[in-house]
Amino acid sequence: MASLGRPTPQAPTTRPPGERPRYRDRDEGRFRHPLENRYVEEHRAFGLPLIPANEASQLRNLWHESFGRQAPLHVEIGSGNGFFLSGMAGLRPDWDWVGIEIRYKRTVMCATKIKGAGVQNARIVRYHAAFLDDLFDASTIDGLYVNHPDPWPKERHEGNRLISRWFLEDVVDLLKPGAHLRMKTDHLPNIERLIAMLDHDGELNDAPRLPLEIRARAYDVTRDPAPWPEDVETNYQRKFRLRGLPVHAIEVVRTDAPAPERTTGR
C-alpha cells in the first residue's frame, strides 16, 4: 500500500517490494491513436539532453558518465518549459544540472530550450518526483530546486501534493550534508506547509524533527533579490511580477545530524 500522499509505484507487480526502478515509461503502442500525444514518440527520439524514464533509471550513480566529468550535481523538480534549468546551467557551468519533468511535451520543450541555450551541463529527464531514489543514491545531490509546485489546495488533493513529509524525508536522504533545498512559489501555504512538515507528519501530528535548517526566506522575490547568491527568474515568476503579485522563497539546508526513522514508507 502506498504511504500517505505518495503515489503508488508503477513497476510491474511481479517485482519484489522495493526493487528499482519503481517508475517506468508507458509501453510503446499504449496510446489508442499515434497522434493522441505526438510528444511521446518525439521525446523518445529526441536524444540528449532529453533522457526517457527507462534510460534514466540506468544512470543511478552514473550521472558523471552522462556529463563526462565529476562536478557538483544539482536537480530541479518540475522543470516546466526549461527557463530556470537552462538559465542556471548557463549561470553555473561548473555544476551539472538534471531536470525532472513528468509531462512529455514539457520534456521536449526543456530539451529544446537547453539546446537553444548552447549549454552542455544540463539534462532533462521524464520521471516522477516520488521516485527520485531510482535516479540518485543517498547523499549525492548538492542542491534541489522546486519552483511553483502545484498547490492542490483542496484536502481531497492531499495525495497530489509534492510538499509533504514523504518528500522532505526523501530530501534528507538525497542531499549531502550542507546541501540545500530551495523553493519559490506564488502560493504562500506551500512555504507554511514545508515549515510545518519539518516536525510533523502528513496528518500534522508531531513527528521527529528532520535534519533540515531554514537558512533563508524571502516574502517577494519579484520585488527583492532571491535570498541566495545566484538565481534565475522563472517563467511563472515573471508573469507574477508583471501582475504585481508576490512570489515567496525559502531555503533549507541539510545538517549533518542523522535522519530520524521515516514516518512514511518507500
N, C-alpha and C positions, 0 to 999 in steps of 0.2 A: 504493500500500500504506500502511496506517495505521502511524504511528510506534509504538514500543514503548509499550503501555499506553494510547495514545489511541484512543478509539472511531473507527470508520470514519464519514466524513461521510455524511449521509442525503440530500444534494441529488441531483437527477437526474444520472445518469451522462453525459448529453449536454452538461452544462455544462463549460466549460474548467476545468482544475485550479486550485484556489484561489479561484474565483469565489464570492462570497457571495450569499445565505446558504448555509451548508453543512449546516444543520439545518432541518427542516421539520416541520410538524404532520402528523398522519395525514390521509389523504384522507377526505372525507366518505363514509360508507357502507362503510368498510373493515371495521367490526365485523360479525360474522355476524348478530347479533340487536340490535335497537335498545336492549334493556335490558342488554346484556352489560356495558357500562360507562356508566351513565347520566351520569357526570360529564364525559364527552367533550362532549356537547351542552350540558350545564349550564355548563361552563367557557367555551364559545364564546358563550353567550348572556348571561353574567353582566354584562359591561360593566366599566367602571372601578370598582375599581382592578385588575381582572384583565385581562391582555393576552395573548392567544394567540400562539403562536410566529410564525405567518405575519405578524401585525401588528407584533410586537416587532422583527423584523429591519428593518422600515422606519423604526424610530426611532433607528437608529445616528446618533450625533452630534446628535440632535434631542430628547433627553430633556428639555431645558429647555422645549420646546413642550408636552410631555405634562404637565409640572408648572406651566406658566405662569409660570416665573421662572428666574433664574440662581441656583443655590445649589450648595454642595459636594455631590458625588454619592457615595453610599455603597451598597455592593452586598453582599447576603447570599446565599451559595450554599447551597442546601438548606434552604429556609425552613420545611419541615415544616408544623406547624399554625399558624404565624404569631405565636407568643408573642413571640419576640425581635424580629421585624420590626416589628410594631405597637407593641411596647413602646419600642423605640429611636426610632421615628418620633415618638412622644409625648414622649419624653425630650429629643430634639433636633429640634424643629420647624424649626430654621434649616437643617437638612440635608435633602436629598432622598434617598429610600431606594428601591432596587429589589431585590426578592427574586427569586431564580431557583429554580424547583422543577420537576422533571420529571414528577411524578405528577399526573394530572388531579384526583383527589379532593383532594389537598393544596393545589392552587392555589385550589380553591373554598373550602376551609377557611381558607386565608390571607386571601383576599379578604373572606370573612365576618368574620374577626377584625379586619381593618383597618377595615371599615365600622362594626363594633361599637365600635371604639375612637374613632371620630369624627375620625381623622387624615386630612389631605388630602395629605400629603407622602410617601406610600408607594404603590408599585405591586408587584404580584406577576406574574411572567412565567413562562409554561411554556416552558422551554428547557433545553438540555443544557449542562452546565458545561464541556464540552470545546470549545465554540464561542463563548466569550464575546466574541471579537473580531467576531462577527457583529453584536453589540449595542453594543459600546463601542469607540471609537477608542483608539489608543495614548495613554498619559499623560493620561487623562481621569478616572480614578477616584481619589477621595480616601481611601477606606477599603474594604477587603474583609473579609468575616467568614465563617468556616466553623465551624459548631457541630456537634459529634458526627458527623463523617463516618463512613460505614460502614467498619469496619476491614478487611473482606475478608482475614482472617488467613492463608488458605492461599496457597501460592505460585502455584497454578494460577489464582488470582483476581487476579493482577497487573494484568490489563487492566481490572479494575473499580475500581481504587483511584484516588481523587481525588488524594491526597497523593503526588505524583510529580514527576519532573523536568520533564515537559512542562507540568504545571500551574504549577509555580513559574516556568518561563520565560514562560508566559503572564502571570503576575502581574507579573513585571518589566516586560513590555511595557505593561500596562494601568495600573499605578499611576503617579501623578505622583511626582516626587522629593519625599521627605519623607512620602509617604502610607504607610499601614500595612496589613498583613495580620494579623488576629487570629483565633486558633483556640482553641476549647475542646473537649475530648474526654475521654471516660472511658477511652480506650484509649491508654495511655502510648506504645506503639510508634508511634502517629501522630505524636507530638511528636518522637520519636527519628528517625523517617523524614524528617520535614520538615527537621530539622537536617542529616541526612546528605546530603539531596538538594541542599543549598546548594552543595556542591562535589563531587558525584558524579552519575553518570548513572543511568538506570533499572536498570542491571545492577550498580550500586555500583562502577563503575570511576571513577577520578579524572576530574574534569571541571572546566572553568574555574569559578572562584568567581562566583556570582551576586551582583549588587549589592543584597543584602538583608542588613541587620544585625539581629541579635537585640537588641531593646530591653528586653524584659521577659519574665519567666517565673514561673509560679506552680504549685505542686505540688498544691494542693487549693483550688479556689475555692468549694467547698461549705462550707469552714471559714473561709477568709480572703477578703478582698476581691479582686476581679479586679485584675491588675497594670496597669490603665489607668484613666483618670479616670471614665468612665461605662460602665455595663453593665446588662444586664437578664438575670435568671435565665431560662434556657430550661426547657422542659417536661422534657427529659431530665435537666438539671441538678438540678431539684427532686426528681425521682424518685431520683437517686443520693444526694442529700443525705438524704432520708428513710430510705434504706437504709444510711446511714453509709459510703458508698463515695466515693472521691475523684474529682474532675474536674480535669484538668490544663489549663493555659492557656499560650499563647505569643504574643508579638507580634514581628513582624519589620517593618522599615521599609525602604522603597526609598531607597537613596542616590542621589546624582547622578552616580555613576560610569556609564560606558557599559555597555550589556549585551554580554556576550560572544556569540560565534556560537552559535546554537542547537545543542544536541545532539539535539533532536527536531524533526521537521518539523511543518508545519501540516496 
